[in-house]
Amino acid sequence: MSEHDASQEVLRMEGLRKSYNVGKPTEVEVLHGLDLRLQRRDFAALVGASGSGKSTLLNLIGLLDRPTAGELFLLAEPTRSMDDARRTEVRGSAIGFVFQFHHLIQAFTTLENVLMPLMVATGKPTREQIDRGRGLLAQVGLEGLEQRKPDQLSGGQQQRVAVARALVTHPALLLADEPTGNLDSKSATEVFQLFRNFNREFGCAVLLVTHDSRMSEQCDRTITLVDGNIESDV
Amino acid sequence: MPMWIEWTIATKFLYEGKVQSTLILVGIAVGVAVIVFLTALITGLQDNIINRTLGTQAHIKVQPTEERNRILPPAAGSVQLVLEDKRAQRLRSINNWQQVRDMLDTLPQVTAVSPVISGPAFARRGEALQSVALVGIDAPRYQRIIPIQNDIVAGVFRIGAGDAVIGKQLATDLGLRAGDKLRLDGGQKRESVVNVAGIFELGVRELDSRYVYLEMKQVQSLLNLPGAATIIDVTVDDIFDAQTVAARITRLTGLKAESWMETNAQLMNALRSQSLSTQMISAFVALSVALGIASVLSVSVIQRTREIGILRAMGTSRHQMLRVFLIQGALFGLAGSLLGGLAGYGLVGAFNTFGPKLFYIPVNPWLLVAAAGLAMVTGIISAAVPARRAASLDPVEAIRHV
C-alpha cells in the first residue's frame, strides 16, 4: 500500500455497511463495515468469490447505490447525504465505469458513445471535446471507426470504446466490473494494458473487479473480499 | 440549444425503433384525421344549416310587449276573485320606433337594424284569393338583413310608388308575372292595387307563398297604422351572441326581443346534440390515441431499461431521463397530428370535390393548429407515466436488465 497523502486521496471508506431488505425479516447484511483508501496512483484489483460483495461494493463506490451505514468520501467530499441530483453529477464527472458487457448505446455512433458523459453534462459537444473523443478512440486503437454503430464492432472493440467513454471526462476514479470477463485473452490483455496506460498518464485511480488471477497478479494492489469483509489488502 | 441531449437521445431512440415509431405515428395520424374530418364536416354542415335558416330571418326580432289586462289590487282586508279573459293581441306599433331604431344602431354587436311593418291581408286577382303577409320595409336597411335582391327570379327588386315584390309560389298561385297588377285587401275596405315589379324565391315555402314586400307607407295605410312599425329586425355579428344581445335589448327598451335561437329552439337542440355527439366521438378517439402513445412508450421504456441504466451511470439525471420520454410523447403527438391533419384535409378536399356536394366544408387552418397543439399536449400527458417510470429506474438494476 502506497504512502498516504491526503491531497492524492480519491476514495476513503469508513465503516461502510450495506444491508438489503432493511427492516424486513429477510434483512441481510452484505458488507460488514469496510475501511479502504484509494489514491490517484493506485491500480488495484478487487477479488473475491461470487457473493462476497464485490459488485455491491462497486455500486456503492460508483454512487449507484447508497450504504446503510458508514461514510464514503469521494475526492474528500462525503457522499451519504448527497441528494440524487448531486450524486448523478459527481458520478458523471468524477467516476468512469466499464462494465462486464460493453454497454454501449446502439442508437449512437462510436464517437457519440464516447462523448456521452460529456454530452449529458454540458449538451452539444464542443470542437475540443470532439477532438478529445477522437484522440481517446485513437489511443484505444479504434481510429477510423468513429462513425460505426456498436453492432458493427467486435466484442473487444466495443469494450475498448467503453474504456474510452469511461475516460473522456478525465475521471479521478475508474471502476471496472469484470471488464475482460467477456473477451478472448488477446483482447483482454489489450484492454488491461489500456487501463495501465491511463492510470499512469492521467493519474486516474483504477479499481478493477476480476475473477482472473492472472489479471489481479499484474495489479499493484489486490484487495480480497471474503463474505463482506476485507480479508487482505496487499 | 436547451435540452440538446434530451432531444438527441429522444430522436435517436425513435429513429432506431423505426417500425414501432411508424406504426404508432400511423395510428395517431388516423385518429387525428378522423377528428379533423369529423369536426370540419359537422362544422360545415351546421354552418350550412344555420346560414340557410338565418338567410331568411333576422337574428333578433324586436316586438311590442303583449297587452295584458291590468287588474287593480284588492283593497286591504278584502279578497278578490278574478275571472280573466286574456286580451286579443291586436296589431300595434312599437312606440317611438324611430328612437329605438337609432338606439339599436349604436349597440356594438349589432350589424343591421331594420324596422318593418307587417300584417295580414288578402291578395286578389280575378276570382282567386290568397291570404298574404304584407311586409312594409325600408329597403336599404332590410336588404342588409335579408339580401332579397339576390333571390329575384323575375323582374327587378323595386318597391315604392305602387311597386311590390312577391314570392314565386304566390305568383304561381295567382298566375302573376312581373309587370302584372295585384289587388291587396287589408280589411275594412282598405284596398290598393299594386304593380308586381319582381318575383323572389327564397326556397322557404312559407315565405315564397305569402310574402308581399311593399314600401312601409303603403302597408301602414293598408293596415290603418299610420307611421307605425310592428317589428324591428336586428342582426348581430356573432350569431351565437343573439340570445345575450336580445336580453340586453329587452332590458334597454322594455320591448319583447326574441332571438333566432328561441324562435328555432328545435333546431338549436338538434345542433347541440349533434355537436355533443361529435365531441364524444372526438374525445374517445383522442383517448385511444393517448393510450396508444402511452403503451408504445411503456414498451419502449422496458426495451431500453438497460440503456437507461447506462445513461444514468454516465451522469444522466432523473429529470433528463424524464424529459427524453416526454419529448418522445410530444413528437409523436406533433408529427402524428400534422400527418393526420393533412390526411383530414385531404378527406375534406375529396368530400368537397367528389362528395354529394350538398354543402361545402370550409377549410379552417386553425383547426390544424389546434389539433397539432392538442395532440402535442396529449402526447406529453400520455408520456408522463412511462417517463416517470424511466426516470425512477434504479440504475444498478437497470444495467443488469437483459
Interface residues (C-beta under 8 A of the other chain):
Chain A: N59 G62 L64 D65 D84 A85 T88 E89 R91 G92 S93 F97 F99 H103 L104 I105 Q106 A107 F108 M116 P117 M119 V120 A121 G123 K124 R165 T169
Chain B: M1 W4 I5 T8 I9 K12 F13 Y15 E16 R306 E307 I310 L311 R312 A313 M314 G315 T316 S317 R318 H319 Q320 P395 V396 I399
